[in-house]
Amino acid sequence: MTPAAQNQMLDKTLAARQALDAWTREIVQWHFNPETGCPFWLEFAHKLDWDPRREVQTYADLDRLGFFQDEWLRGGPVRRWIPRAYANRPAYVFETGGSTGVPKSRINIEDFRIDYEDFSDELPDEAFPRGSDWIMIGPSGPRRLRLAVEHLAQHRGGICFMTDLDPRWVIKLIKRGKIDEAEAYKQHVVEQALTLLRAHDGIRCMFTTPKLLEALCEKISLKKAGIRGVFCGGTEMTPQFHRFAVEELLEGAYFAPTYGNTLMGLAVHKPRLPEDNYAVIYYPPAPRAMIEVVDPADPSRVVEYGQTGRVRLTTLTRDFFMPRFLERDEAEREPPYERYPWDGVRNVRPFQALNKTVVEGVY
């Protein structure tokens, strides 16, 4: 990179940080204001001896609120997460986890629409043609993906055809050692997809997970089925699978690997470059969410670029405020990129310290 390009990158990074600080102030004002905020954060503020609306001036200042606890999202009342400004708006509740115990629940008003409309801007029209129909081969039921991918298709002028998939049942089968039954369930999902693809000629775009994509491609040619773009997510998205998908499975279709979840929204993939050697590199949807790589032994400390650590998530939207949440993932810290001048993550995978308790199922 030339000195001029380095200076330009520094300017973009600084501007992005200033925008993040400004957005942080706006979101903190929103969630801690008695007129607009949600009951959870208003009650939280009463226990503090300082006022977040006055003292949180930068993104870094969110450290003063401590770490968001996983258990806060398990159980009810879920209405404590609805901002008072949205009290009369229709609300959605999406679940994550729940293979053992009570699932985490997240309230959504508009976020799943906004997140996926923003993501739509990152998809190339030649691979995901506007007006084309989609097929969603992924989790259904209370999962955010079910409505979000459908909204993405509608936003781009298409119709979304859906399969029915309960990932918790797959995880239970795997935990019980019922591998044959888990495989049969996977084939049941694939058969649903095959039926839809054969019956509807207008489907050009697909969302699925790595395991289901591989299983589908054992049965059908994506090229002959008319698929031009595949949006694919899940922690099974390794560099090895990335290469396998591009070089063998996709038959020329565009591959859009993604990292997202119910609590964050959707990170976008860095365009594939030869020097990255099929590494899977994501950038969060700043300033609405930030992902950082932190020292597992001291999660208040962000590691150096290229180092491995645990993924820490901060979500900053009017629907939902979640500072400093430790994900069950690990990754390498990735430097800012020209199109995304903020930190990213490389090769996200399950956090090794938890891998005895994590079962990925169909992901």
C-alpha positions as YAML, in Angstrom:
chain: A
units: angstrom
residues:
- id: 1
  name: MET
  ca: [0.00, 0.00, 0.00]
- id: 2
  name: THR
  ca: [1.42, 3.39, -0.99]
- id: 3
  name: PRO
  ca: [1.81, 6.17, 1.61]
- id: 4
  name: ALA
  ca: [-1.08, 8.04, -0.02]
- id: 5
  name: ALA
  ca: [-3.29, 4.95, 0.16]
- id: 6
  name: GLN
  ca: [-2.28, 4.41, 3.79]
- id: 7
  name: ASN
  ca: [-3.26, 7.97, 4.66]
- id: 8
  name: GLN
  ca: [-6.57, 7.57, 2.85]
- id: 9
  name: MET
  ca: [-7.25, 4.35, 4.79]
- id: 10
  name: LEU
  ca: [-6.40, 6.07, 8.08]
- id: 11
  name: ASP
  ca: [-8.82, 8.87, 7.21]
- id: 12
  name: LYS
  ca: [-11.60, 6.37, 6.47]
- id: 13
  name: THR
  ca: [-10.92, 4.46, 9.68]
- id: 14
  name: LEU
  ca: [-11.00, 7.66, 11.73]
- id: 15
  name: ALA
  ca: [-14.24, 8.77, 10.10]
- id: 16
  name: ALA
  ca: [-15.81, 5.36, 10.79]
- id: 17
  name: ARG
  ca: [-14.76, 5.56, 14.46]
- id: 18
  name: GLN
  ca: [-16.22, 9.04, 14.78]
- id: 19
  name: ALA
  ca: [-19.47, 7.81, 13.22]
- id: 20
  name: LEU
  ca: [-19.48, 4.89, 15.67]
- id: 21
  name: ASP
  ca: [-18.99, 7.21, 18.64]
- id: 22
  name: ALA
  ca: [-21.83, 9.46, 17.46]
- id: 23
  name: TRP
  ca: [-24.14, 6.46, 16.92]
- id: 24
  name: THR
  ca: [-23.22, 5.08, 20.36]
- id: 25
  name: ARG
  ca: [-24.25, 8.36, 21.99]
- id: 26
  name: GLU
  ca: [-27.55, 8.32, 20.06]
- id: 27
  name: ILE
  ca: [-28.38, 4.72, 21.01]
- id: 28
  name: VAL
  ca: [-27.46, 5.19, 24.67]
- id: 29
  name: GLN
  ca: [-29.65, 8.30, 24.79]
- id: 30
  name: TRP
  ca: [-32.49, 6.28, 23.27]
- id: 31
  name: HIS
  ca: [-32.32, 3.24, 25.57]
- id: 32
  name: PHE
  ca: [-31.69, 5.15, 28.80]
- id: 33
  name: ASN
  ca: [-34.28, 7.88, 28.20]
- id: 34
  name: PRO
  ca: [-37.42, 7.26, 30.31]
- id: 35
  name: GLU
  ca: [-39.58, 8.27, 27.34]
- id: 36
  name: THR
  ca: [-38.01, 6.00, 24.71]
- id: 37
  name: GLY
  ca: [-35.92, 3.37, 26.52]
- id: 38
  name: CYS
  ca: [-36.75, -0.20, 27.40]
- id: 39
  name: PRO
  ca: [-37.63, -1.22, 30.98]
- id: 40
  name: PHE
  ca: [-34.54, -3.42, 31.34]
- id: 41
  name: TRP
  ca: [-32.04, -0.63, 30.71]
- id: 42
  name: LEU
  ca: [-34.03, 1.97, 32.63]
- id: 43
  name: GLU
  ca: [-34.02, -0.32, 35.68]
- id: 44
  name: PHE
  ca: [-30.33, -1.07, 35.09]
- id: 45
  name: ALA
  ca: [-29.55, 2.68, 35.12]
- id: 46
  name: HIS
  ca: [-31.29, 3.13, 38.49]
- id: 47
  name: LYS
  ca: [-28.69, 0.83, 40.06]
- id: 48
  name: LEU
  ca: [-25.76, 2.89, 38.78]
- id: 49
  name: ASP
  ca: [-24.20, 5.84, 40.59]
- id: 50
  name: TRP
  ca: [-23.60, 7.58, 37.26]
- id: 51
  name: ASP
  ca: [-25.74, 8.58, 34.28]
- id: 52
  name: PRO
  ca: [-24.95, 6.73, 31.02]
- id: 53
  name: ARG
  ca: [-26.67, 9.46, 28.99]
- id: 54
  name: ARG
  ca: [-24.14, 12.00, 30.21]
- id: 55
  name: GLU
  ca: [-21.02, 9.91, 30.63]
- id: 56
  name: VAL
  ca: [-21.07, 7.54, 27.64]
- id: 57
  name: GLN
  ca: [-19.61, 9.77, 24.93]
- id: 58
  name: THR
  ca: [-17.64, 7.21, 22.91]
- id: 59
  name: TYR
  ca: [-17.90, 3.56, 21.93]
- id: 60
  name: ALA
  ca: [-15.03, 2.80, 24.33]
- id: 61
  name: ASP
  ca: [-17.06, 4.23, 27.21]
- id: 62
  name: LEU
  ca: [-19.46, 1.28, 26.93]
- id: 63
  name: ASP
  ca: [-16.87, -0.70, 28.89]
- id: 64
  name: ARG
  ca: [-18.23, 1.02, 32.00]
- id: 65
  name: LEU
  ca: [-21.49, -0.92, 31.65]
- id: 66
  name: GLY
  ca: [-19.69, -4.25, 32.05]
- id: 67
  name: PHE
  ca: [-20.41, -7.43, 30.12]
- id: 68
  name: PHE
  ca: [-23.87, -8.31, 28.90]
- id: 69
  name: GLN
  ca: [-24.94, -11.58, 30.53]
- id: 70
  name: ASP
  ca: [-26.26, -14.52, 28.54]
- id: 71
  name: GLU
  ca: [-28.85, -15.33, 31.21]
- id: 72
  name: TRP
  ca: [-30.55, -11.93, 30.87]
- id: 73
  name: LEU
  ca: [-32.13, -13.15, 27.64]
- id: 74
  name: ARG
  ca: [-33.36, -16.48, 28.96]
- id: 75
  name: GLY
  ca: [-36.98, -16.39, 30.05]
- id: 76
  name: GLY
  ca: [-39.32, -13.47, 30.53]
- id: 77
  name: PRO
  ca: [-40.86, -11.11, 30.66]
- id: 78
  name: VAL
  ca: [-39.62, -10.38, 27.12]
- id: 79
  name: ARG
  ca: [-41.56, -7.09, 27.09]
- id: 80
  name: ARG
  ca: [-38.88, -5.60, 29.32]
- id: 81
  name: TRP
  ca: [-36.77, -5.40, 26.14]
- id: 82
  name: ILE
  ca: [-39.33, -3.39, 24.13]
- id: 83
  name: PRO
  ca: [-38.41, 0.31, 23.99]
- id: 84
  name: ARG
  ca: [-41.22, 2.51, 25.31]
- id: 85
  name: ALA
  ca: [-41.12, 4.43, 22.04]
- id: 86
  name: TYR
  ca: [-42.23, 1.18, 20.34]
- id: 87
  name: ALA
  ca: [-44.82, 0.12, 22.92]
- id: 88
  name: ASN
  ca: [-47.65, 0.24, 20.38]
- id: 89
  name: ARG
  ca: [-45.72, -1.32, 17.50]
- id: 90
  name: PRO
  ca: [-46.03, -5.00, 16.50]
- id: 91
  name: ALA
  ca: [-43.13, -6.92, 18.03]
- id: 92
  name: TYR
  ca: [-41.42, -10.15, 17.00]
- id: 93
  name: VAL
  ca: [-39.55, -12.49, 19.31]
- id: 94
  name: PHE
  ca: [-36.76, -14.64, 17.87]
- id: 95
  name: GLU
  ca: [-34.96, -17.43, 19.69]
- id: 96
  name: THR
  ca: [-31.38, -18.61, 19.64]
- id: 97
  name: GLY
  ca: [-29.95, -21.69, 21.32]
- id: 98
  name: GLY
  ca: [-32.34, -23.75, 23.39]
- id: 99
  name: SER
  ca: [-31.00, -27.23, 22.62]
- id: 100
  name: THR
  ca: [-30.65, -27.53, 26.39]
- id: 101
  name: GLY
  ca: [-32.58, -25.37, 28.80]
- id: 102
  name: VAL
  ca: [-34.43, -22.15, 28.10]
- id: 103
  name: PRO
  ca: [-33.53, -20.48, 24.76]
- id: 104
  name: LYS
  ca: [-32.39, -16.88, 24.57]
- id: 105
  name: SER
  ca: [-35.10, -14.57, 23.23]
- id: 106
  name: ARG
  ca: [-34.56, -11.34, 21.36]
- id: 107
  name: ILE
  ca: [-37.22, -8.75, 20.59]
- id: 108
  name: ASN
  ca: [-37.29, -7.27, 17.07]
- id: 109
  name: ILE
  ca: [-39.39, -4.43, 15.75]
- id: 110
  name: GLU
  ca: [-37.58, -3.44, 12.53]
- id: 111
  name: ASP
  ca: [-34.04, -4.77, 12.91]
- id: 112
  name: PHE
  ca: [-34.41, -7.92, 10.85]
- id: 113
  name: ARG
  ca: [-35.69, -5.84, 7.96]
- id: 114
  name: ILE
  ca: [-33.08, -3.09, 8.27]
- id: 115
  name: ASP
  ca: [-30.20, -5.56, 8.68]
- id: 116
  name: TYR
  ca: [-31.14, -7.52, 5.58]
- id: 117
  name: GLU
  ca: [-31.88, -4.46, 3.47]
- id: 118
  name: ASP
  ca: [-28.39, -3.23, 4.29]
- id: 119
  name: PHE
  ca: [-26.98, -6.66, 3.46]
- id: 120
  name: SER
  ca: [-28.86, -6.58, 0.15]
- id: 121
  name: ASP
  ca: [-26.70, -3.62, -0.90]
- id: 122
  name: GLU
  ca: [-23.64, -5.89, -0.64]
- id: 123
  name: LEU
  ca: [-24.99, -8.57, -3.00]
- id: 124
  name: PRO
  ca: [-24.05, -8.36, -6.69]
- id: 125
  name: ASP
  ca: [-27.14, -8.08, -8.88]
- id: 126
  name: GLU
  ca: [-25.70, -10.35, -11.56]
- id: 127
  name: ALA
  ca: [-25.48, -13.22, -9.04]
- id: 128
  name: PHE
  ca: [-28.65, -12.40, -7.10]
- id: 129
  name: PRO
  ca: [-30.86, -10.95, -9.84]
- id: 130
  name: ARG
  ca: [-33.51, -8.52, -8.67]
- id: 131
  name: GLY
  ca: [-36.97, -9.92, -9.28]
- id: 132
  name: SER
  ca: [-35.73, -13.51, -9.01]
- id: 133
  name: ASP
  ca: [-37.19, -15.94, -6.52]
- id: 134
  name: TRP
  ca: [-35.29, -17.43, -3.59]
- id: 135
  name: ILE
  ca: [-35.24, -20.72, -1.71]
- id: 136
  name: MET
  ca: [-34.46, -20.77, 2.02]
- id: 137
  name: ILE
  ca: [-32.96, -24.11, 3.12]
- id: 138
  name: GLY
  ca: [-32.32, -23.43, 6.77]
- id: 139
  name: PRO
  ca: [-33.84, -23.13, 10.24]
- id: 140
  name: SER
  ca: [-37.55, -22.36, 10.47]
- id: 141
  name: GLY
  ca: [-39.84, -21.84, 13.47]
- id: 142
  name: PRO
  ca: [-38.78, -19.14, 15.96]
- id: 143
  name: ARG
  ca: [-35.50, -18.41, 14.18]
- id: 144
  name: ARG
  ca: [-34.85, -14.93, 12.86]
- id: 145
  name: LEU
  ca: [-33.50, -16.34, 9.59]
- id: 146
  name: ARG
  ca: [-36.93, -17.60, 8.64]
- id: 147
  name: LEU
  ca: [-38.40, -14.09, 8.31]
- id: 148
  name: ALA
  ca: [-35.16, -12.30, 7.48]
- id: 149
  name: VAL
  ca: [-34.31, -14.26, 4.34]
- id: 150
  name: GLU
  ca: [-37.92, -13.99, 3.21]
- id: 151
  name: HIS
  ca: [-37.75, -10.22, 3.68]
- id: 152
  name: LEU
  ca: [-34.45, -10.11, 1.75]
- id: 153
  name: ALA
  ca: [-36.12, -11.88, -1.17]
- id: 154
  name: GLN
  ca: [-39.11, -9.55, -1.05]
- id: 155
  name: HIS
  ca: [-36.88, -6.48, -0.76]
- id: 156
  name: ARG
  ca: [-35.13, -7.58, -3.96]
- id: 157
  name: GLY
  ca: [-38.45, -8.12, -5.72]
- id: 158
  name: GLY
  ca: [-38.73, -11.89, -5.38]
- id: 159
  name: ILE
  ca: [-40.72, -14.57, -3.60]
- id: 160
  name: CYS
  ca: [-39.08, -16.84, -1.04]
- id: 161
  name: PHE
  ca: [-39.85, -20.56, -1.00]
- id: 162
  name: MET
  ca: [-39.27, -22.15, 2.40]
- id: 163
  name: THR
  ca: [-38.25, -25.53, 3.77]
- id: 164
  name: ASP
  ca: [-39.15, -26.69, 7.28]
- id: 165
  name: LEU
  ca: [-36.24, -27.45, 9.60]
- id: 166
  name: ASP
  ca: [-36.01, -27.82, 13.39]
- id: 167
  name: PRO
  ca: [-32.28, -27.62, 14.26]
- id: 168
  name: ARG
  ca: [-32.91, -28.46, 17.91]
- id: 169
  name: TRP
  ca: [-34.22, -31.89, 16.93]
- id: 170
  name: VAL
  ca: [-31.09, -32.57, 14.89]
- id: 171
  name: ILE
  ca: [-28.89, -31.60, 17.85]
- id: 172
  name: LYS
  ca: [-30.87, -33.91, 20.16]
- id: 173
  name: LEU
  ca: [-30.43, -36.80, 17.75]
- id: 174
  name: ILE
  ca: [-26.67, -36.21, 17.54]
- id: 175
  name: LYS
  ca: [-26.34, -35.98, 21.33]
- id: 176
  name: ARG
  ca: [-28.19, -39.28, 21.69]
- id: 177
  name: GLY
  ca: [-25.91, -40.92, 19.16]
- id: 178
  name: LYS
  ca: [-28.75, -41.33, 16.66]
- id: 179
  name: ILE
  ca: [-26.54, -40.43, 13.72]
- id: 180
  name: ASP
  ca: [-28.61, -42.43, 11.21]
- id: 181
  name: GLU
  ca: [-31.75, -40.58, 12.27]
- id: 182
  name: ALA
  ca: [-29.97, -37.22, 12.06]
- id: 183
  name: GLU
  ca: [-28.84, -38.10, 8.55]
- id: 184
  name: ALA
  ca: [-32.39, -39.13, 7.64]
- id: 185
  name: TYR
  ca: [-33.68, -35.78, 8.90]
- id: 186
  name: LYS
  ca: [-31.07, -33.95, 6.82]
- id: 187
  name: GLN
  ca: [-32.20, -35.87, 3.76]
- id: 188
  name: HIS
  ca: [-35.81, -34.97, 4.60]
- id: 189
  name: VAL
  ca: [-34.84, -31.28, 4.41]
- id: 190
  name: VAL
  ca: [-32.90, -31.80, 1.17]
- id: 191
  name: GLU
  ca: [-35.90, -33.59, -0.37]
- id: 192
  name: GLN
  ca: [-38.09, -30.58, 0.44]
- id: 193
  name: ALA
  ca: [-35.59, -28.34, -1.35]
- id: 194
  name: LEU
  ca: [-35.37, -30.64, -4.37]
- id: 195
  name: THR
  ca: [-39.15, -30.68, -4.72]
- id: 196
  name: LEU
  ca: [-39.28, -26.88, -4.71]
- id: 197
  name: LEU
  ca: [-36.38, -26.44, -7.13]
- id: 198
  name: ARG
  ca: [-37.92, -28.86, -9.60]
- id: 199
  name: ALA
  ca: [-41.38, -27.30, -9.35]
- id: 200
  name: HIS
  ca: [-40.47, -23.60, -9.59]
- id: 201
  name: ASP
  ca: [-38.32, -22.48, -12.50]
- id: 202
  name: GLY
  ca: [-37.85, -18.89, -11.28]
- id: 203
  name: ILE
  ca: [-35.65, -19.70, -8.28]
- id: 204
  name: ARG
  ca: [-32.20, -18.19, -8.88]
- id: 205
  name: CYS
  ca: [-31.00, -17.42, -5.34]
- id: 206
  name: MET
  ca: [-30.48, -19.61, -2.29]
- id: 207
  name: PHE
  ca: [-29.77, -19.39, 1.41]
- id: 208
  name: THR
  ca: [-28.47, -22.53, 3.09]
- id: 209
  name: THR
  ca: [-25.86, -23.85, 5.53]
- id: 210
  name: PRO
  ca: [-22.58, -25.57, 4.55]
- id: 211
  name: LYS
  ca: [-23.73, -29.07, 5.49]
- id: 212
  name: LEU
  ca: [-27.03, -28.72, 3.66]
- id: 213
  name: LEU
  ca: [-25.36, -27.19, 0.61]
- id: 214
  name: GLU
  ca: [-23.03, -30.18, 0.33]
- id: 215
  name: ALA
  ca: [-25.92, -32.63, 0.80]
- id: 216
  name: LEU
  ca: [-28.00, -30.82, -1.83]
- id: 217
  name: CYS
  ca: [-25.17, -30.80, -4.35]
- id: 218
  name: GLU
  ca: [-24.86, -34.57, -4.01]
- id: 219
  name: LYS
  ca: [-28.38, -34.78, -5.47]
- id: 220
  name: ILE
  ca: [-28.60, -31.99, -8.03]
- id: 221
  name: SER
  ca: [-26.55, -29.70, -10.24]
- id: 222
  name: LEU
  ca: [-26.94, -26.10, -9.05]
- id: 223
  name: LYS
  ca: [-26.14, -24.91, -12.57]
- id: 224
  name: LYS
  ca: [-28.88, -27.05, -14.12]
- id: 225
  name: ALA
  ca: [-31.27, -25.94, -11.38]
- id: 226
  name: GLY
  ca: [-30.67, -22.32, -12.40]
- id: 227
  name: ILE
  ca: [-29.04, -21.15, -9.15]
- id: 228
  name: ARG
  ca: [-26.81, -18.13, -9.71]
- id: 229
  name: GLY
  ca: [-26.07, -16.99, -6.15]
- id: 230
  name: VAL
  ca: [-25.73, -18.84, -2.83]
- id: 231
  name: PHE
  ca: [-25.83, -16.96, 0.47]
- id: 232
  name: CYS
  ca: [-24.44, -19.39, 3.04]
- id: 233
  name: GLY
  ca: [-23.84, -19.14, 6.78]
- id: 234
  name: GLY
  ca: [-22.84, -21.21, 9.78]
- id: 235
  name: THR
  ca: [-19.82, -22.03, 11.92]
- id: 236
  name: GLU
  ca: [-18.97, -24.94, 9.59]
- id: 237
  name: MET
  ca: [-17.80, -22.25, 7.15]
- id: 238
  name: THR
  ca: [-14.09, -23.07, 7.16]
- id: 239
  name: PRO
  ca: [-11.45, -22.08, 4.59]
- id: 240
  name: GLN
  ca: [-11.49, -25.72, 3.45]
- id: 241
  name: PHE
  ca: [-15.24, -25.65, 2.85]
- id: 242
  name: HIS
  ca: [-14.98, -22.22, 1.22]
- id: 243
  name: ARG
  ca: [-12.51, -23.62, -1.33]
- id: 244
  name: PHE
  ca: [-14.57, -26.81, -1.79]
- id: 245
  name: ALA
  ca: [-17.76, -24.84, -2.40]
- id: 246
  name: VAL
  ca: [-16.22, -22.44, -4.91]
- id: 247
  name: GLU
  ca: [-14.11, -24.97, -6.81]
- id: 248
  name: GLU
  ca: [-16.43, -28.00, -6.77]
- id: 249
  name: LEU
  ca: [-19.97, -27.46, -5.50]
- id: 250
  name: LEU
  ca: [-21.13, -24.19, -7.00]
- id: 251
  name: GLU
  ca: [-20.46, -24.76, -10.70]
- id: 252
  name: GLY
  ca: [-19.91, -21.06, -11.27]
- id: 253
  name: ALA
  ca: [-22.59, -19.70, -8.93]
- id: 254
  name: TYR
  ca: [-21.53, -16.79, -6.74]
- id: 255
  name: PHE
  ca: [-20.74, -17.72, -3.13]
- id: 256
  name: ALA
  ca: [-21.57, -15.23, -0.37]
- id: 257
  name: PRO
  ca: [-20.34, -16.64, 2.96]
- id: 258
  name: THR
  ca: [-21.78, -14.84, 5.97]
- id: 259
  name: TYR
  ca: [-21.47, -14.67, 9.74]
- id: 260
  name: GLY
  ca: [-24.57, -13.68, 11.59]
- id: 261
  name: ASN
  ca: [-26.83, -14.50, 14.46]
- id: 262
  name: THR
  ca: [-30.05, -13.45, 16.15]
- id: 263
  name: LEU
  ca: [-28.25, -11.07, 18.50]
- id: 264
  name: MET
  ca: [-26.05, -9.25, 15.99]
- id: 265
  name: GLY
  ca: [-27.66, -9.28, 12.60]
- id: 266
  name: LEU
  ca: [-25.47, -10.00, 9.63]
- id: 267
  name: ALA
  ca: [-21.77, -9.48, 8.93]
- id: 268
  name: VAL
  ca: [-20.67, -9.24, 5.31]
- id: 269
  name: HIS
  ca: [-17.87, -11.15, 3.63]
- id: 270
  name: LYS
  ca: [-14.77, -9.47, 2.28]
- id: 271
  name: PRO
  ca: [-14.53, -9.97, -1.49]
- id: 272
  name: ARG
  ca: [-12.50, -13.09, -2.24]
- id: 273
  name: LEU
  ca: [-8.88, -12.18, -3.05]
- id: 274
  name: PRO
  ca: [-6.11, -14.62, -4.06]
- id: 275
  name: GLU
  ca: [-3.83, -13.47, -1.24]
- id: 276
  name: ASP
  ca: [-6.44, -14.44, 1.37]
- id: 277
  name: ASN
  ca: [-6.20, -18.11, 0.30]
- id: 278
  name: TYR
  ca: [-9.91, -18.79, 0.90]
- id: 279
  name: ALA
  ca: [-9.86, -17.45, 4.46]
- id: 280
  name: VAL
  ca: [-13.39, -16.49, 5.46]
- id: 281
  name: ILE
  ca: [-13.22, -12.82, 6.49]
- id: 282
  name: TYR
  ca: [-16.22, -10.92, 7.82]
- id: 283
  name: TYR
  ca: [-16.93, -7.31, 8.73]
- id: 284
  name: PRO
  ca: [-19.77, -6.36, 11.07]
- id: 285
  name: PRO
  ca: [-22.57, -3.99, 10.03]
- id: 286
  name: ALA
  ca: [-21.04, -0.93, 11.71]
- id: 287
  name: PRO
  ca: [-22.21, 1.15, 13.44]
- id: 288
  name: ARG
  ca: [-25.29, -1.00, 14.15]
- id: 289
  name: ALA
  ca: [-23.14, -3.81, 15.50]
- id: 290
  name: MET
  ca: [-19.45, -4.32, 16.23]
- id: 291
  name: ILE
  ca: [-17.48, -7.51, 16.67]
- id: 292
  name: GLU
  ca: [-14.11, -7.50, 18.34]
- id: 293
  name: VAL
  ca: [-11.58, -10.22, 19.15]
- id: 294
  name: VAL
  ca: [-10.62, -10.21, 22.81]
- id: 295
  name: ASP
  ca: [-8.29, -12.06, 25.15]
- id: 296
  name: PRO
  ca: [-10.31, -14.97, 26.65]
- id: 297
  name: ALA
  ca: [-8.49, -14.51, 29.97]
- id: 298
  name: ASP
  ca: [-9.14, -10.76, 29.97]
- id: 299
  name: PRO
  ca: [-12.14, -10.04, 27.70]
- id: 300
  name: SER
  ca: [-11.82, -6.30, 28.29]
- id: 301
  name: ARG
  ca: [-8.62, -6.39, 26.18]
- id: 302
  name: VAL
  ca: [-8.75, -6.49, 22.39]
- id: 303
  name: VAL
  ca: [-5.96, -8.65, 20.93]
- id: 304
  name: GLU
  ca: [-3.51, -7.48, 18.27]
- id: 305
  name: TYR
  ca: [-4.22, -7.87, 14.54]
- id: 306
  name: GLY
  ca: [-3.70, -11.45, 13.42]
- id: 307
  name: GLN
  ca: [-3.99, -12.85, 16.95]
- id: 308
  name: THR
  ca: [-6.63, -15.35, 18.02]
- id: 309
  name: GLY
  ca: [-9.22, -14.58, 20.68]
- id: 310
  name: ARG
  ca: [-12.85, -14.82, 21.65]
- id: 311
  name: VAL
  ca: [-15.47, -12.89, 19.67]
- id: 312
  name: ARG
  ca: [-17.10, -10.06, 21.63]
- id: 313
  name: LEU
  ca: [-20.27, -8.54, 20.23]
- id: 314
  name: THR
  ca: [-21.90, -5.16, 20.80]
- id: 315
  name: THR
  ca: [-25.30, -4.49, 19.22]
- id: 316
  name: LEU
  ca: [-26.40, -0.86, 18.87]
- id: 317
  name: THR
  ca: [-29.88, -0.42, 17.41]
- id: 318
  name: ARG
  ca: [-33.06, 1.26, 18.52]
- id: 319
  name: ASP
  ca: [-34.70, -2.17, 18.78]
- id: 320
  name: PHE
  ca: [-31.95, -3.70, 20.89]
- id: 321
  name: PHE
  ca: [-28.92, -2.59, 22.89]
- id: 322
  name: MET
  ca: [-26.42, -5.25, 23.96]
- id: 323
  name: PRO
  ca: [-22.94, -4.08, 25.01]
- id: 324
  name: ARG
  ca: [-19.93, -6.38, 25.31]
- id: 325
  name: PHE
  ca: [-21.47, -9.83, 24.90]
- id: 326
  name: LEU
  ca: [-19.02, -12.75, 24.78]
- id: 327
  name: GLU
  ca: [-19.96, -15.05, 21.92]
- id: 328
  name: ARG
  ca: [-19.31, -18.79, 21.82]
- id: 329
  name: ASP
  ca: [-16.99, -18.21, 18.86]
- id: 330
  name: GLU
  ca: [-13.30, -17.53, 18.37]
- id: 331
  name: ALA
  ca: [-11.48, -15.97, 15.43]
- id: 332
  name: GLU
  ca: [-8.45, -13.93, 14.38]
- id: 333
  name: ARG
  ca: [-8.62, -10.14, 14.46]
- id: 334
  name: GLU
  ca: [-8.65, -8.69, 10.95]
- id: 335
  name: PRO
  ca: [-7.57, -5.12, 10.12]
- id: 336
  name: PRO
  ca: [-9.93, -2.62, 8.43]
- id: 337
  name: TYR
  ca: [-10.61, -3.01, 4.72]
- id: 338
  name: GLU
  ca: [-11.17, -0.21, 2.19]
- id: 339
  name: ARG
  ca: [-14.90, -0.86, 1.85]
- id: 340
  name: TYR
  ca: [-15.29, -1.68, 5.56]
- id: 341
  name: PRO
  ca: [-12.90, 0.62, 7.46]
- id: 342
  name: TRP
  ca: [-13.28, -1.05, 10.87]
- id: 343
  name: ASP
  ca: [-12.09, -4.29, 12.45]
- id: 344
  name: GLY
  ca: [-13.20, -7.63, 11.06]
- id: 345
  name: VAL
  ca: [-12.78, -11.28, 12.00]
- id: 346
  name: ARG
  ca: [-11.11, -14.15, 10.15]
- id: 347
  name: ASN
  ca: [-12.13, -17.82, 10.16]
- id: 348
  name: VAL
  ca: [-14.80, -17.80, 12.86]
- id: 349
  name: ARG
  ca: [-15.25, -21.18, 14.57]
- id: 350
  name: PRO
  ca: [-16.59, -22.51, 17.89]
- id: 351
  name: PHE
  ca: [-14.68, -21.24, 20.91]
- id: 352
  name: GLN
  ca: [-12.33, -24.09, 21.85]
- id: 353
  name: ALA
  ca: [-12.86, -23.70, 25.59]
- id: 354
  name: LEU
  ca: [-16.53, -24.55, 25.00]
- id: 355
  name: ASN
  ca: [-16.21, -27.15, 22.28]
- id: 356
  name: LYS
  ca: [-17.22, -30.03, 24.53]
- id: 357
  name: THR
  ca: [-20.64, -28.45, 24.96]
- id: 358
  name: VAL
  ca: [-21.24, -27.11, 21.44]
- id: 359
  name: VAL
  ca: [-23.04, -29.34, 18.95]
- id: 360
  name: GLU
  ca: [-23.51, -27.64, 15.58]
- id: 361
  name: GLY
  ca: [-26.09, -29.99, 14.05]
- id: 362
  name: VAL
  ca: [-27.10, -28.83, 10.56]
- id: 363
  name: TYR
  ca: [-24.79, -25.84, 10.64]
...
